[in-house]
Amino acid sequence: ICCEKEAKSVEIKGVKLGLGYEGRTVLQDFDIEIRQGEITTFVGPNGSGKSTVLKTLTRLLPCRQGTVLCNGTPLPQIASRAFAQKVGILPQQHLAPPDFSVRQLVSFGRVPYQDWHSGNSPEDDAVVEWAMEATGVKKLRDKRICDCSGGEAQRVWIAAVLAQQPDLLFLDEPTTFLDISYQYEVMQLVKKLNRENGLGIIMVLHDLGQALEVSDRVVVIKDGKKYAEGPPEAVITTRMLREVYQVDCDVVRLPGRKRPILAYREIS
């Protein structure tokens, strides 16, 4: 099944942005550029503004200063349906009726392509099947969401967003509350979707080891400002860890690994 849309590069960018909530600016003079085909990861201490960036780039929050552009068009000027066909987002918290099956939930990803009175077309059904296959949840199609494990549920939600066929996929802390094996599964899936489907992935992560392992570009935020941006090995350094997180940590290369790992100093 071919479920690819017409190839078109999507880029989101903004210069000297003021980001935040009503009555409170969280980030000031913030520049950002998101490119399709890359895995971009935002890291930083709690409360530094990582989720605020994601919410602004996906129109959940308006800009307090400046304008975010998508392929040159201000985000507020893009029709909701057209935007949902370009951008998918999986927030930190998500809820579905407990009696929904996996397939029912994934099918909701097709809403941006449907009229309010229409059901799934054969094309919609094909995309839903493809999204479940790509995320490894096809065998769970008839299982109720409430009966899924944490890792299964997270992959089902990613499948639902993938069924939108977005060009850019935003994930806000996708591995939070998952045990190590499920975190590994989700990171493998993220890399697969990027490499095999050309999807631009934009994530907020707390685990710097995961960011170092899967990212093409890392953006570090500290105290409402961009501390650093670039390839993960250039950004995630001993100095950054000390200045941003106040921890002593070595960045260690091991034989047979493409990327280094982090070795935190012993707890005495």
Salt bridges, closest charged atoms under 4 A:
GLU33 OE2 - ARG35 NH1 3.47
GLU38 OE2 - ARG35 NH2 3.15
GLU38 OE1 - ARG217 NE 3.11
ASP115 OD1 - ARG81 NH1 3.85
ASP124 OD1 - ARG110 NE 2.89
ASP125 OD1 - ARG103 NH2 3.32
GLU129 OE2 - ARG103 NE 3.32
GLU129 OE1 - LYS138 NZ 3.57
GLU129 OE2 - ARG141 NH2 2.81
GLU133 OE1 - LYS138 NZ 3.74
ASP147 OD2 - ARG144 NE 3.07
GLU152 OE1 - LYS143 NZ 3.05
ASP167 OD2 - LYS5 NZ 3.62
GLU173 OE2 - HIS206 NE2 3.29
GLU185 OE1 - ARG155 NE 3.10
GLU213 OE1 - ARG257 NH2 2.66
ASP216 OD1 - ARG195 NH2 3.44
GLU229 OE2 - ARG217 NH1 2.42
GLU229 OE1 - LYS226 NZ 2.68
GLU233 OE1 - ARG253 NH2 2.16
GLU233 OE2 - ARG259 NE 3.70
GLU243 OE2 - ARG239 NE 2.90
ASP248 OD1 - ARG242 NE 3.30
ASP250 OD1 - ARG265 NH2 2.87
